[in-house]
Structure formats: structure tokens, C-alpha cells
Amino acid sequence: MTQQQPAARAAVFSAGSWGTAVGKILADAGTSVVMHARREEIADSINDKHRNPGYFPDVELPHTMTATTDPAAALDGADFLVLSIPAQSLRTSLAAWAPLIGSGTVIVSLMKGIELGTGLRASQVITDVTGLPQERVAVLSGPNLAREIMAGQPAAATIACTDEQVARRVQAACHTPYFRPYTGTDVTGCELGGAVKNVIALAVGIASGMGLGHNGEAMLITRGLAETNRLAVAMGAQPATLAGLSGVGDLIATCSSPLSRNRTFGLHLGQGMSVTEATAATRQTTEGVKSAQSILALAHDHGVEMPITEVMSALLLGKLTLDQAAAALMQRPPKPEH
């Protein structure tokens, strides 16, 4: 008689929008999931009512998803630690959790930001804080709008890790009929695609808010992909990665959908809100706002021209008005496309 393998166990930190969506994917794939929630009432609701009232009060969660506010309890026996927290708070939060991470636990990063001050990608912050080798850190990125995934609509993503076998382990833990994960080893390309597209989505949202038309939006998406590719290749990524799910796929979804928080933030700016007002209206973490300066610093360090990112960084810092930003992008000297 064949002995059945025990289900993999995942600890998801934390119970925000994307963390909850990935927790549901994992549970639907047969993985045992413990969510780490900061608030007791969220944990209690997930345990007792199988709902996350803060983000998806209308969606019933799998009964194999439980929650706790105790990070040690969440991590006890975890095969995977799935991190879905704001990129700029990763270092501080992870430092507190690091001693609780098991000797064989694989960390899966869902974060799409670049750390201010250091220019480090999330996987690099993780290895820096925990001392774990890069082979124990995987990245999941792609065109994944949380609301659609919670509704069971089809989606796909790239899981990148320098160890292909580890990527396949994560793939097996989150493969469902509606969520198709692919694997790869280009962690740099995967993370940069996910981070830079947020800045481009801000620009597309602004263009929409200003009524600049679909041609203008398409121009920003296309040229945004070009500058993302330039930076990624300069940092050692493979061009094919940026043509895949974590590159152009994520870029299209984030720039096009009203469900995208970065596009929505830009839309608010384009309609005349200040950065402070747009932050209040959006209510959730908007990684592109925080990462624009860090990405621009990386571009300067690698001698890469990123005009959209440069204009967005200046606009967010109050150095340009909306009209000046639009003019700066359109008045660049003409040159060959490739």
C-alpha cells in the first residue's frame, strides 16, 4: 500500500489583498495554509467565518486556511514562508521573524518593489536579513489581479529561483485549475519586471486621468517595456523574461485594469489630486510610488536611460507639474526605436 505524502504547509505573511489571494491558491492546490494577520479580528474571522472582512468579505475561503497573529505559530513546521508585505517594511519585519524560520523552509517573495536607500530587490533583502542562500528564496510574479483570482478567473505566473528544483516545489504547491505557474531561474528579470511595471502603470493612469487617449497609453506601455528591458539586461537578466508573464504580461494587466492600484493611483493624480490625496483615496500600498526613486537610482548606477521613470520620480517629488511631465515625455528627441 502506497503511503500518501503529507500536504505541504505554507505560512503566508500577511493577510492583505495579495497575501489572501495567494493563500487561497495554495489551499485550493492542496497545501495547508496558515495566514499571519496583524489584527486579531481578521484572524478570528478567517478561522470562524472563513472570510477576510478587510479585503474580500464576499468570498468564502477554503476551510484549510487558518489564521493567527502569532508569527511563531504560523511558521511552526512550514515548508514555505510566503511574504506579501510592503517592500519598504520588509527588512524591519523580516528581522523579527528570521529566528523563527525553519532550517528547511523556502521563502517565496510576492513583493514588487525596490528598497529605498539600498536599491536591493526583495530577494536580496531576504538573503541579506536571514543569511539564507539564494537557492532557498523563490519569487512569484505575473499578471495577477487579486480580485480576479479570488473569483477563480484564470491566471498564470512565473516562479523564479536559482535552484530549478525549488521552483518546481513551489509550482507544485500552488498549481490549480485556475492558476497556472511556470518556472524559471531568472530571479533578477522576474523581480525587475514586477517592480518597474508599477512605475509605468502610474504613468498610464495619469495619462488616462488627463484624457490623453488610448494611443498615449499604448505608447507609455510599449516604451515602458523598453526601458524596463534596458535596466534588467544591464543588471544581468534575460530579455526573454521581460517578454514573458513577469514582464510584458504583468505590465499589460497592471497598466490596463481598473483593479490595479498603481494605475488607480496615477488616475487620481491625472485628475488633479495631490500625492497625499491619491494615497488616501487608494488606501492600499502602491509600490510604484515608493520604488520610483530606487529604480531611477539603479538606472543611473548602470548607465541606463529610463525617461518615464525619471519623469514619474520628479512628478512624485513635486519637481514637475502634470503638464510639464507630459511635455517632458513628448518632447524627447526622436531616435530609432531599437
N, C-alpha and C positions, 0 to 999 in steps of 0.2 A: 504494500500500500504506500503510495507516494505521500510524503509528508508535505503539507501545504506551508509555503513560506509566509511568515508573519508580514502583515502590511507595513509598509514604510511609515515612518512617523515624521511629521513636519511641524515645526513651531513657526508661526507667522507673526512677525513683529512689524507693524501693529495692525489694529482693526479699522484702518481708514478705508477709503473707497477702493483703491487698487489692491491693498492687502486682503480685504474681504473677498474681492473677486478671485484672486489667485487662491485664497483659501478654499473657496467653493470649487474651483477647478481641481485642486488637489484631492479634495474629498470625493468629488464625482469620479475621479480616476482610481479610487480605492485606497488612497493614502489617508492615514489617520491624522487629523489636523487639530492642533491647539492654537487658538489665537491669543496673542498677548494684547490686552486692551489697557489703556491708561486709566479709563474710568470704570468704576465698579458697576455702574448701571448698564454700561454696554456689555460687559462680561456676563452679567446676570441675564440680560435679555437674550444673548446668544445661547446661553445654557438652558434657559427656561422656556423661551418663546421661539427659539431658532430664527431670530431676526436681528439685524443690526439697525436699530432705530435712528442712528446718526446719519446713515448713508442710504440704506436700502430697506426702509420699513415695510415695503410692499413685497419683498422677496423672501420666501421661506428658505432657510439654509439647510443643507444636509444635516441629519441628526448625528453624523460622525464628526461634525465640527463642534468643538467645545471651546471655552474661553476662560482666561484667568488674568488677574492683574499681577500675579507673581511670576517674574521672569524665570526664576529657578524652576518652578513647577512646569512652565511652558517648555523649557529646554531639557527637562529630565528625559533622557533616552531618545532625544530627537536625532533622526538621521539627517534632517535638513533644517537649517535655520534660514528662513526666508525673510529678507529685510525689505520693508516697504515703509521707509520713513523719509522725511525731508533730507536731501543730500547735505545741507549745511549743518544739520544737527547730528549727522551720522557719527562723527568722531567722538563727541561727548557721550552720546547714548551707548555706543558700542563699547567704549572703555568700561562702562559699568557692567555690561553684560558679558564681556570677554571671559572672565574667570569661570563663568557658568557653562561655557561651550564644551561639549564632549570631545573626547580625543579623536573620534571618527566622524564628527558632524561636518557636513558640507554646507557652506554658506552660499545662498542664492540671492544675488542682488537684483532688485527690481527698480533701483533708483536711476534716474536720468538727469544727473546734474554733475557739475564740476565744482570741487571745493574752492571756495574763495581763499585767496592768500597762498595756497599751495599749488593750485592748478591740477590737483590729483583727481583721477576718476574714482568712482565709488569702490571698484575692486581694489584699487591701490590704497585707498584709505583703510579698507578692511584688512588687507595684509599688513599695513603699517601698524594698525592698532592691536591686532590679535597676534601678530608674528606667525600666522599660518602661511604655508607655501601657496603660491598662486594656483597650484593644482587642486586645492581644496575650496576654491572660490569660482562659482559659475555666475553668469549674467543672463537674465531673461529679458528680451526686448523685442518689440514688434508693434504692429498696428493693433493695439489692444485698448479699446474704449471700454471702461469698466461696466458702464450701464448695459451695453450690448451683450457683454459676456455674461452678466448676471441674468439676462433674458434667454441665455442659451443660444444666441446667434453665433454663426461660425466665425472663427478667428484662428490665427496662426502666429507663431513667434519663433525667434531664434534663441536657442540656449547655447551660449558660448562658454567654453572652458579650455584652458591649455591642455587638459587631460581629456581626450575624447571619451574615455570610458566614464568619467564623472559626468560629462554632459549627457551621455546616454542614460545614466541612472536618474538624473533629473527629468529627462524626457519621459522615461517610463512612469515616473511618479505623477506626471501631470498631463498624460495623453488621454483625451476624452473624445467622444463622437463629435463634439462641437469645437474642441480646441486641439489644433494640430501643431505640436512643437517639432522644429527641425534642430539639428545640432551643427556646431561649428567650433573652430578653435580660435577665431579672430576676436578676442575679447576687446581689443582696442577699437576696432572698427564698429563693433556692436555697441559699445558704450558711447562713442563719439556720435554715431548716428542718432542715438536716443537723446543725447544732450543738446546737440546743435539744432535739431529739428524744433525744439521748443522755442528757441530764439526766432527761427524763421516763421513759426506759427504766430508769434506775437506780431511780426511784420505783416503777415497776411491778414490777421484780424484787424489791424489798424487800417490797412487798405480797404477792407470791407466796410469798416465803420465810417471811413471818409467817402465811401461811394465811388471808389476808383475803378470798379468794374472787374469782371472775371479775367480779362486779358492781363490786367495788372497783377491779379492774384497768381495766375499761372506763371507769369514772369518771375515773381518772387519765389515760388516753389521751385522752379527749374534752376534759377541762378543760386538759390539757397542750397540745392543739392550739389551744385558745382563747387561752392565754397566749402561745404561740409567734406566733400571728397578730397579737396586740396589739403585740408588740415589733416584728415585721417591718414591719407597716404604719406604725408610728411612725418607723421608720428608712427609709421610702420604698419598701418592697416592695409588690407587687401581691397582693391577697387570693387571686386565682386560683392563684398559685404555691403557696401553702400548702395549697390543695385538690388539688394535683397530686402527681406522683411524688416530688418532692424535699420535699414537705410531709407530707401525711397518708399517702402511700404508704410513705415511709421510716419514719415514726413507727410504723405498724402492724407492719412487718417487725421493726424493732428492739425494740419492746416485747413482741412475741408469740413470737419464735423462741428456742429454747434455743441456737441458733447465735450469738445476739447477745452480744457480750462485755459491753456495758453492762448488759443485762438480767441476765446471769450474775453480774456484779459485785454488782448490787443484791440478787440472790438470796442470795449469800453473806452480805451484810450482814444481810438479813432473817432468816437462820438463825443469827445470833449472832456472826459473825466481825467482827473489827475491820477498819478500813480497810487496815491493814498486812497482815493475814492474807488479806483479799479480794484485794489486789493480787498477793500471792504465788500465790494459787490461780488467778487469772485468767490471769496470765503475759503477756498481750499488753496493748498500750496501750489504755486505757479513757478516751476523750476526755472523756466526761461528767464524770468525777471532776476533771479539770484545769480544765474550762471553766465549771463551775457558778458559781464566783465571778465570772469575767469576764462571763458572761451577766447575772448579777444586777446587776453594776455598770452594764452597758448599760441595764438596765431602770430603775435609779434615775436615770441620766442623762437618760432620755427620759420620765420620769414615768409609767412603765408598771408595773402591778401584776402580779407573777408569783409567786403563792403557793407553787406546787410547787417552783419553782426556789429560792425563798427558804428553804423548809424543807430541801431537799436540801443546799444550801450550808451551812446551820447544822449539819446532821447530819454532813456530811463533815468539818467543822471541829471536831467534838466538842462543839458547843454544845447539842445536843439528843440525847436518847436515842431509840431506836426508838419506844417507846410515846409519848413526847412529840411526836415527828414525826407519828405517825398521828393523835394527838389534835388537833394544830395544824391539820391539813388538814380534819378533820371538824367542828371547832368554829367554823369561819368563819361570820360572819353570813350568813343567807340573802338572796338578791337575785335579780332577774330573770336568766334565762340569757343573753339577748342585750341 
